[in-house]
Amino acid sequence: MKSLSFKLILGLLAALLFCGPAMAASTFTSTQGGSYNLYQPRGGEGASVTETYEVTTALVINDVIQMVKVPKNCTVTDVKLIVDDLDTGTTITLSVGNGDDPDYFISASTVGQAGGVARADAATGFPLALTANDTIDVLVAAAPTGGGTGTVTLVVDYVVTR
């Protein structure tokens, strides 16, 4: 019995040593993403909203950054994701969508591995007509190899369709 317990403890220690402790995913909110003072143009008018979030700790898989709040009765026509190098390795992937479909616009982009710009490229792409207030979010689809910090910027273009 002691031998089994010792082997179990060694196995758990090895898992922690080589894999690290399990990290729970978090939801972060940009300044505008959490604001109820969203820009709502009149019917037929368009808007382009840019929001920035500073990543200060390493992201983990399934982290969500709620970036841009968009109003009901609008159609999102385009998104642009601009990010710094958020990974000391080459494994992080980022998706952009909303709560109903987290990769509606951008699906598992590698843009966070070295930094750069990604535009709407998923097959579902756009337009996305919304019937309720929502946020356009960035999802960490695959975790970074190593911690990286930097700036995440999202530009969301939409037209109010009243």
C-alpha positions as CSV (number, residue, x, y, z in Angstrom):
1,M,0.0,0.0,0.0
2,K,2.8,2.4,0.8
3,S,4.4,1.7,-2.5
4,L,1.2,2.6,-4.4
5,S,0.8,5.8,-2.4
6,F,4.4,6.7,-3.1
7,K,4.0,6.1,-6.8
8,L,0.8,8.2,-6.9
9,I,2.6,11.1,-5.2
10,L,5.5,10.8,-7.5
11,G,3.2,10.8,-10.5
12,L,1.3,13.9,-9.3
13,L,4.6,15.7,-8.6
14,A,5.9,14.9,-12.1
15,A,2.7,16.2,-13.6
16,L,3.0,19.5,-11.8
17,L,6.6,19.8,-12.6
18,F,6.3,19.1,-16.3
19,C,2.8,20.5,-17.0
20,G,2.6,23.2,-14.4
21,P,-0.5,23.8,-12.2
22,A,-3.9,23.9,-14.0
23,M,-4.9,27.5,-14.7
24,A,-8.5,28.5,-14.7
25,A,-9.7,30.6,-17.6
26,S,-10.8,34.1,-16.9
27,T,-13.0,36.7,-18.5
28,F,-11.4,40.2,-18.8
29,T,-13.2,43.3,-19.9
30,S,-11.7,46.3,-21.7
31,T,-12.8,49.7,-20.6
32,Q,-15.4,50.1,-23.3
33,G,-16.4,46.4,-23.3
34,G,-17.8,46.8,-19.8
35,S,-19.3,50.2,-20.3
36,Y,-23.0,50.7,-20.8
37,N,-22.2,54.0,-22.6
38,L,-22.0,52.4,-26.0
39,Y,-22.0,54.4,-29.2
40,Q,-25.3,54.0,-31.0
41,P,-25.6,55.9,-34.3
42,R,-29.0,56.6,-35.9
43,G,-30.6,54.0,-38.2
44,G,-28.6,53.6,-41.4
45,E,-25.4,55.2,-40.0
46,G,-22.2,53.3,-39.5
47,A,-19.7,53.3,-36.7
48,S,-16.1,52.1,-36.3
49,V,-15.2,51.5,-32.6
50,T,-11.6,50.8,-31.5
51,E,-10.9,49.4,-28.1
52,T,-7.6,48.4,-26.5
53,Y,-6.8,46.0,-23.7
54,E,-3.4,45.7,-21.9
55,V,-2.5,42.1,-21.2
56,T,-0.4,42.2,-18.0
57,T,-0.3,38.5,-17.1
58,A,0.1,35.5,-19.3
59,L,-3.1,34.4,-21.0
60,V,-4.4,30.8,-20.7
61,I,-6.7,28.7,-22.9
62,N,-10.3,29.8,-23.0
63,D,-9.6,33.3,-21.5
64,V,-12.0,35.8,-22.9
65,I,-11.5,39.5,-23.4
66,Q,-14.8,41.3,-23.8
67,M,-13.6,44.1,-26.1
68,V,-16.3,46.2,-27.9
69,K,-19.9,46.6,-26.8
70,V,-22.2,46.7,-29.8
71,P,-25.9,47.8,-29.7
72,K,-29.0,45.8,-30.6
73,N,-30.3,46.2,-34.1
74,C,-26.9,46.6,-35.7
75,T,-25.0,44.5,-38.3
76,V,-21.3,44.0,-37.7
77,T,-19.6,44.3,-41.0
78,D,-15.9,43.9,-40.2
79,V,-13.4,43.3,-37.4
80,K,-9.6,43.9,-37.2
81,L,-7.5,42.4,-34.5
82,I,-4.1,44.1,-33.8
83,V,-1.9,42.5,-31.2
84,D,1.6,42.5,-29.9
85,D,3.7,39.3,-29.5
86,L,1.8,37.6,-26.7
87,D,3.8,34.3,-26.7
88,T,7.4,33.7,-26.0
89,G,6.9,30.6,-28.1
90,T,4.7,29.8,-31.1
91,T,1.5,28.2,-29.8
92,I,-1.1,30.9,-28.9
93,T,-4.1,31.3,-31.2
94,L,-6.8,33.9,-30.9
95,S,-10.4,33.9,-32.1
96,V,-12.9,36.8,-32.4
97,G,-16.6,36.5,-32.1
98,N,-19.4,37.0,-29.6
99,G,-21.0,35.0,-26.8
100,D,-23.0,32.9,-29.2
101,D,-20.1,32.0,-31.6
102,P,-16.7,32.8,-30.2
103,D,-14.9,32.4,-33.5
104,Y,-17.5,33.9,-35.8
105,F,-15.2,36.4,-37.4
106,I,-11.7,35.1,-36.8
107,S,-10.9,31.5,-36.1
108,A,-7.7,30.4,-34.3
109,S,-5.4,33.1,-35.8
110,T,-1.7,32.9,-35.1
111,V,-1.3,36.7,-35.0
112,G,-0.4,36.7,-31.3
113,Q,2.6,34.5,-31.9
114,A,4.7,37.3,-33.3
115,G,2.3,40.3,-33.3
116,G,0.5,41.8,-36.3
117,V,-3.0,42.2,-37.7
118,A,-5.8,39.7,-38.5
119,R,-9.0,40.5,-40.3
120,A,-12.3,38.7,-40.4
121,D,-11.5,35.4,-42.2
122,A,-13.8,32.7,-40.8
123,A,-16.2,31.1,-43.2
124,T,-19.1,32.6,-41.3
125,G,-17.2,35.9,-41.5
126,F,-19.8,38.6,-41.7
127,P,-22.3,40.3,-41.6
128,L,-23.6,39.5,-38.2
129,A,-27.0,41.0,-37.4
130,L,-27.6,41.4,-33.6
131,T,-31.0,41.7,-32.0
132,A,-29.7,42.4,-28.5
133,N,-26.8,44.3,-27.0
134,D,-23.6,42.2,-27.1
135,T,-19.9,42.4,-26.9
136,I,-17.4,41.4,-29.6
137,D,-14.8,39.3,-27.8
138,V,-11.3,37.9,-28.2
139,L,-10.9,34.2,-27.1
140,V,-7.6,32.5,-26.4
141,A,-8.2,29.3,-28.5
142,A,-4.8,27.9,-27.7
143,A,-2.6,28.9,-24.8
144,P,0.8,30.5,-25.2
145,T,3.9,28.5,-24.7
146,G,5.3,31.1,-22.4
147,G,4.0,34.2,-20.8
148,G,3.7,37.2,-22.9
149,T,2.3,40.7,-22.2
150,G,1.3,43.4,-24.6
151,T,-1.5,45.3,-26.2
152,V,-4.6,43.8,-27.8
153,T,-6.6,46.2,-30.0
154,L,-9.9,45.4,-31.7
155,V,-11.6,47.5,-34.4
156,V,-15.3,46.7,-35.0
157,D,-17.3,48.2,-37.9
158,Y,-21.0,48.1,-37.7
159,V,-24.2,49.7,-39.2
160,V,-27.4,50.3,-37.2
161,T,-30.3,48.6,-39.0
162,R,-33.4,50.0,-37.4
